[in-house]
Amino acid sequence: MRKTQNTIRSWQGVRMRRTTAAADPDAEPRAVTLPVEWDQSAADALAALAPGSRAVTLAAAADAWVAPLAERAKQAGIELPLTERLHAMLLTRRGAPAAPLWRGETPVCPGFTLNLAAFADPEAGFDAGGFAEAVETAVVALTLACPAAQRIAVGLTDLAGLLAGLGLDYDSEPARRMGAAVATALRRHADTASLAMAERFGAVAGALRHTATTAILPPGPADALLGAETGGIAPEFAPLTDTGTLTRAARALLAARSMTAEAALALTLAGRSPFPPVSATAHAAMHDAIAPHIHAMPVRPDAAAVVDAEGRRSLPPRRAGYTQKAAVGGHKLFLRTGEYDDGKLGEIFIGLHKEGAAFKGLMDNFAIAVSLGLQHGVPLETMVETFTFTRFGPAGAVEGDPAVERATSLIDYVFRTLAVNYLGKTDLPEAEDEDGDTVGDGVRDRAPLLPLDLPREDGPRQRRRTLRLVAK
């Protein structure tokens, strides 16, 4: 009989709540039970990770993959307290496997995500011992789950949260040294654990069981379940959550600097942000610091931005700007801007909280491309003309920004509000629902779709079909 929460030692006494959640906006909601402190993003992540569509509890969903691993460990003579470790790692939000293991699948390269922010202690610093144990546990779990896999991927997430908890500015040399030190520790402990697994199951790479053990994984539902606010080694661009409160990283950074929320608010009202600005250049520098120590890394972010190419106007190290929270068709986003000393727009960041990892990555890279264009002299007016009326879901009424009433997409909203705030344009034609689109001599003779335009077969001047992006 499968264990329940009351019979799994790590979960005994944990206060739980029941809610409804869905893997994505189009999925059918299901009942999920998880700790009371865990937010809706974690609930949605559990709905995505747990197989099936019936009601699910976090403890039982975890034990569905933990129990078989513990049994295999026993049969192999591995004496680690694997059951207790894996449940405790999940409960403390320190680590969890990627989606395939939750679903009973055996991928070629199984993954396990470690939430760095959960290893930060404001007084004791980084929990190096706990981190080493977590890495060992992850390697053992992946080896037992997929014995034939020659590559495994023990990855890191929310580096920005760890740095904030330690009081380090992401864009600083101490932060990059810390990132490199953590990556080095990950590689060392993972390879050591792989060596131990080779002694039991045979070596495939010299003395190791695996040809690769570490990776910076794309953000997925496991990250959200662990409460990670940033994916992998990316910076935290916005200090606010989707509900308008300070992020955990922002609160941790203020606490590490002995700054109260009132003092931070006063500083903000005086026109000086208590949170240092972070650019794509800083992200690339962090990538460079960590890459030598990790087997598999994502593409280096915005490589062109770190080179002052001819004709590029560099932004000042400390820059002004604003953060705007809004919702388009019920989908929340944060728009953050960076300005030159003369007040002109030089960069943008778009933060999404409820969308899938693929859509978030698409918007991140779109914001980087726009920023590069601005820094190389592309007029904002040209971008406004190009990207307003871009049509794809989500779309609809805009909440939280009085400058814009409706938008045909998130990108349409971004450039409408930029047009108002940086160009003083308050006369843009209103965004209309698709049924209200006009062509020819009407309000607008174009309504481009992303990533492609699909005209009707009965003529190019008929109403366009929308293409909705849904992350799986």
Secondary structure, 3 states (H helix, E strand, C coil): CCCCHHHCHHHCCCCEEEEEECCCCCCCCEEEEEECCCCHHHHHHHHHHCCCCCCEEHHHHHHHHHHHHHHHHHHCCCCCCHHHHHHHHHHCCCEEECHHHHCCCCCCCCEEEEEHHHHEECCCEECHHHHHHHHHHHHHHHHHHCCCCCEEEEEEECHHHHHHHCCCCCCCHHHHHHHHHHHHHHHHHHHHHHHHHHHHHCCCECCECCCEEEECCCCCHHHHHCCCCCCCCCCCCCCECCCCCECHHHHHHHHHCCCCHHHHHHHHHCCCCCCCCCCHHHHHHHHHHHHHHCCECCCCCCHHHHCCCCCCCCCCCCCCCCEEEEEECCEEEEEEEEECCCCCEEEEEEEECCCCHHHHHHHHHHHHHHHHHHHCCCCHHHHHHHHCCCECCCCEEEECCCCCCEECCHHHHHHHHHHHHHHCCCCCCCCCCHHHCCCCCCCCCCCCECCCCCCCCCCCCCCCCCCCCCCC
